[in-house]
């Protein structure tokens, strides 16, 4: 019986092909030229590979954006052109979701990310992503929100308009068809 957070061999093989193709196609996103080292690391971390598959299934198009030499970890971000389609129309967190009196969304960004084994990008990471290309020109993405803002009922989101990254606030309970979230995973 397979572990819930582990892919079948054929699923792993298929995902690794997708990731390798994306890795080679987007060399501008990462300095590390060696796919083989990364593949070995991915194959030895089945739960992380499962999380990458969840990112892929929801439209995130995960790719390596950097390597942390201190921790010896590859860092993946969702690199889809727009906020991942399978993660939109969600409010920020469970508390916000439950606070809605009507028209509750089916899920929320924080719980979805946790279930996938990833975290939301923070503002700094979001800005780093936008150094690699143009993302969220038509959509927006929830980002990690400081607890002081969240305690007051707000949450942060970001997008890219007019060649500029904008970080905004909204009530955490709000949700829109064009707002989702982007994740980060360290492997």
N, C-alpha and C positions, 0 to 999 in steps of 0.2 A: 504494500500500500504506500502510495507516495505521500510525502509531507504536503500539507496544504500550501506552503510557501516554497515549493520546489517544482520546477518544470519537468515535464517528461523529456527524455533524451531528444526526441524529434523536435519538440518545442524549443529546447535550448539551441539545437543546431540551427533552426530557422531564425531565431532571434540573433544569434551570433553572426549569421550572414547579413542580416539587416544592419546590425551595428557596425560591422566591418565595412560594408559598402558606404554607410554614412560617414564613418571615420575617414575613409580614404577620399571621399568626395568633398569633404569640408576641412581640408588641412589648415585653413586659416583660423580655425577655432582652437587648435591645440598645437603646442610645440613638439610634443612627444610623437616621433614618427614611427614608433615601433608597435604595431598592432599585436604582434605575437606576445609581448610581455603583458599587454592589457588582456588578451584572451585568456592567458594562463590565470591571471588574477580573477577574471570573471568566472571561469570554470571552477575555481577553488572556493567561490562564494555563492553557492546556489540560491540563498535567500536574496542576495543582492541582484542576481540575475532575474529572479522572480519579480523583484521590484521594478527592474528595468522593463520587463515584459508588461507589467501593469501600466507603466508610463507610456509604452508603445501602444498598447491596446486602447488607451483613452485619447490617443492622438497627439501625444507629447513630442514624439520624434527625439528621444534623448540622445545626446552626443557628449563626448568628452570636451570640456572647456578648459580644464587645467589639471595640473598634477601638484599635489601638496608633498613636497620633499620631506618635510618634518614628520608627517604621519605615513608617508609612503602610500597615499591614496589618490586614485583618479577621481575627479569631480565631474559628474554629469549634470547637465541642466536640460530641461525641456527646451528644444530648439525649433519647435514648430513655428511657422510664420505668424500664426495667430494663437491666442490662448487655446489650449487643448480642447477640442470640441466635446470630448466625453467628460469634461469637468466644468462645464459652464452651467449657468442658472442655479448657482448655489450661493447661500449666504456665507458669512465668514466662519462661524463656529456653531456648536450645538446650542449654546445659550441663546444666540441670536435666532437660530432656527426655531427653537421652542417659544421664543417671545412673540413670534408672528401669530396673530389671532386668526388670520385667514390666508389662503394661498401660500401655505408653507411649501418651501422647496423640498425635494426628496432627500437632499443631503446638504452637507456644508464642507467648506474647503479644509478645515483643520482635521475633521474626522476622516475625510476621504484620503488625505495625504498620509495620515497615520496608518490607515488600513493598507495603503500601498507600500508602506515602509520608507516614505520619503518625507521631506519637509518643504514648506513653502519657501520660495526665495525671499531673502530680506532685501531691503532697498539697495544696499551696496551690491549684492549679487545681481539684482535686476539691472542696475546700471552697468555692471560688467558684461552682462549678456548683450546689452545694446551696443557695446563696443565691437561686437562680433558681427553685427548686421542689423537689419531693420526687422523688428518684431512688434506685434501688437499695434499695427497701424490702423486696424479696424475694431479691435477688441481691447479689453483691459484685463488685468490679472490682480487678484488679491495678493498682497505680500504680508510677510510677518509684521505684526503691529506691536509697538511698545505697550506694555501692560497698563501704563498710565492712560493711554488713549482708549484702550479696550475697556477699562473700568468705567469710563465715562460713556460707553455705548458705541464708540466709533471703531472703525477699522480702516486700514490703508489699502489702496490699490494704485496701480501704475499703468501707464500706457505710453505710446510713442506717437506724438503728433508734431507737425511743423519742424521735423528734424530735432526734436527735443524730448527727453524723458520727463514726463509729468508724474508726480506723486500727489495723490488726492486723498481725501477722507470721505467716508460715507457712513451712515448708520450700519453697524455690523449685520443687522437683520435684512438689509436690502439685497436684492439679487436681480440680475439682468441676463438676458439671453446672450449678450456679448461679453459677459464677465465670467472668467473662470479662475484658474490658478496655475502657476508654473512651479515645478518642483526641482529640488536638488537632491542628489544621492552621491554619497562618498563610498568608493569601493577600494 
